[in-house]
Amino acid sequence: MLAAVTVAACVRTGARPVAPVLEEVIRGRPAVTFAAALQAVTDKGLPLRQSDLDAGLIETNYVDLASYDPLGAGDYPVAERQVRFRLVIAPDTASIGSRVAIFVVYTPFRTGISTSERNERAIPRDHPGMAIARELRDRTKRSVEGQ
């Protein structure tokens, strides 16, 4: 299923495959999990680029992590702290639930003013964006499962 989620996320963008930084099975129907994930993104104040229930996709615009975590992200170069979040929610075939994959990407090699999805890379595990990714996962899980 991980491969299907990763491929689904890349087919849409035409970008090279990027692995999710977090993936979790949540005990809830995909539509319920999608709504909870969208609420978590909105509650965090992340600017929405798109949300598509049918595709199970929630995507933010690029954000400067220094706005959300000045101490943790302040020392990073601007190109490394500008990230975009992509959440993919799909039915989990092994259980009655949803698989949530959270991608956090940055563009270390910017070409001019615009960024290209072909240049996007997954953030490293020690990046300050991981804290927000974990928070989005935890809020979604608590909302759906009540834990």
GUMAR-392581 format. One record per residue (C-alpha): x, y, z. Coordinates in Angstrom, 2 decimals. Example, Ala and Ser with C-alpha at 12.3 -4.5 7.8 and 13.67 -1.06 7.14 Angstrom:
2
east 12.30 north -4.50 up 7.80
east 13.67 north -1.06 up 7.14
This chain:
147
east 0.00 north 0.00 up 0.00
east 2.90 north 2.36 up 0.72
east 3.99 north 2.05 up -2.90
east 0.46 north 2.80 up -4.11
east 0.24 north 5.94 up -1.97
east 3.69 north 7.11 up -3.05
east 2.93 north 6.44 up -6.72
east -0.45 north 8.17 up -6.44
east 1.20 north 11.24 up -4.98
east 3.82 north 11.35 up -7.73
east 1.63 north 10.55 up -10.70
east -0.43 north 13.65 up -10.06
east 2.55 north 15.97 up -9.89
east 4.90 north 14.47 up -12.47
east 7.67 north 14.83 up -9.92
east 10.15 north 12.15 up -8.98
east 9.00 north 9.83 up -6.20
east 9.24 north 11.23 up -2.70
east 8.68 north 8.99 up 0.29
east 6.29 north 10.06 up 3.04
east 7.93 north 11.25 up 6.23
east 5.13 north 9.62 up 8.26
east 2.60 north 6.95 up 7.49
east -0.08 north 5.66 up 9.84
east -3.19 north 3.51 up 9.74
east -6.08 north 5.26 up 11.48
east -9.22 north 3.38 up 12.49
east -11.77 north 5.46 up 10.62
east -13.42 north 5.63 up 7.24
east -11.44 north 7.60 up 4.65
east -14.04 north 10.41 up 4.42
east -14.00 north 10.87 up 8.21
east -10.21 north 10.71 up 8.33
east -9.96 north 13.18 up 5.44
east -12.22 north 15.66 up 7.27
east -10.16 north 15.31 up 10.46
east -6.88 north 15.79 up 8.58
east -8.24 north 18.85 up 6.79
east -9.33 north 20.28 up 10.14
east -5.86 north 19.60 up 11.60
east -4.22 north 21.47 up 8.70
east -6.67 north 24.36 up 9.07
east -6.29 north 24.51 up 12.87
east -2.52 north 24.71 up 12.50
east -2.98 north 27.72 up 10.21
east -1.28 north 26.15 up 7.21
east -2.33 north 27.83 up 3.95
east -4.33 north 25.41 up 1.83
east -3.25 north 24.93 up -1.78
east -5.86 north 22.28 up -2.54
east -8.06 north 19.67 up -0.93
east -9.75 north 16.94 up -2.92
east -11.86 north 14.39 up -1.04
east -12.25 north 12.14 up -4.10
east -8.47 north 11.95 up -4.57
east -7.84 north 11.84 up -0.81
east -5.38 north 14.72 up -1.16
east -4.71 north 17.72 up 1.05
east -1.88 north 20.03 up 0.06
east -0.59 north 23.29 up 1.49
east 1.25 north 26.15 up -0.11
east 4.88 north 26.60 up 0.84
east 5.28 north 27.99 up 4.35
east 8.27 north 29.36 up 6.20
east 8.68 north 27.17 up 9.27
east 10.25 north 30.09 up 11.13
east 6.67 north 31.42 up 11.44
east 5.63 north 28.27 up 13.31
east 8.85 north 27.37 up 15.14
east 11.22 north 30.37 up 15.33
east 13.73 north 28.65 up 17.62
east 13.83 north 25.33 up 15.78
east 13.77 north 26.65 up 12.21
east 15.49 north 30.01 up 12.58
east 18.98 north 28.63 up 11.95
east 18.02 north 26.88 up 8.72
east 18.67 north 28.54 up 5.35
east 15.50 north 29.98 up 3.84
east 15.37 north 27.35 up 1.08
east 15.41 north 24.56 up 3.69
east 12.79 north 26.00 up 5.99
east 10.28 north 26.73 up 3.20
east 8.22 north 23.52 up 3.10
east 4.98 north 22.20 up 1.71
east 2.80 north 19.55 up 3.35
east 0.92 north 16.91 up 1.34
east -1.41 north 14.46 up 3.07
east -2.75 north 11.47 up 1.18
east -5.64 north 9.55 up 2.72
east -6.58 north 6.18 up 1.23
east -8.53 north 3.12 up 2.36
east -6.34 north 0.61 up 4.17
east -6.73 north -2.77 up 2.49
east -5.49 north -4.72 up 5.53
east -8.01 north -3.32 up 8.00
east -11.15 north -1.28 up 8.36
east -9.53 north 2.10 up 8.37
east -7.53 north 4.64 up 6.46
east -3.88 north 4.91 up 5.60
east -2.57 north 8.44 up 6.06
east 0.71 north 9.34 up 4.40
east 2.24 north 12.71 up 5.20
east 4.78 north 14.15 up 2.82
east 6.81 north 17.22 up 3.75
east 8.92 north 18.58 up 0.93
east 11.31 north 21.44 up 0.39
east 13.17 north 22.70 up -2.65
east 16.85 north 23.04 up -1.78
east 17.78 north 24.08 up -5.33
east 15.49 north 26.93 up -6.33
east 15.55 north 28.15 up -9.88
east 14.56 north 31.79 up -9.90
east 11.32 north 32.96 up -8.33
east 9.22 north 29.87 up -8.96
east 9.83 north 26.42 up -7.61
east 9.53 north 23.22 up -9.55
east 8.00 north 20.08 up -8.12
east 10.73 north 18.18 up -9.93
east 13.25 north 19.73 up -7.52
east 11.33 north 18.82 up -4.36
east 12.96 north 16.59 up -1.77
east 11.59 north 14.99 up 1.38
east 12.75 north 16.70 up 4.54
east 15.28 north 14.82 up 6.66
east 14.07 north 13.14 up 9.87
east 15.68 north 15.79 up 12.09
east 14.08 north 18.72 up 10.23
east 11.76 north 21.05 up 12.21
east 8.94 north 20.22 up 9.76
east 8.77 north 16.75 up 11.32
east 7.28 north 18.22 up 14.50
east 4.40 north 19.73 up 12.51
east 3.95 north 16.49 up 10.54
east 3.68 north 14.54 up 13.82
east 1.25 north 17.12 up 15.18
east -0.97 north 16.80 up 12.09
east -0.92 north 13.01 up 12.42
east -1.67 north 13.11 up 16.15
east -4.52 north 15.62 up 15.80
east -6.06 north 13.58 up 13.00
east -5.78 north 10.36 up 14.97
east -7.24 north 11.89 up 18.15
east -10.13 north 13.38 up 16.20
east -10.99 north 10.11 up 14.45
east -10.20 north 7.57 up 17.15
east -10.90 north 9.73 up 20.18
east -7.53 north 8.97 up 21.77
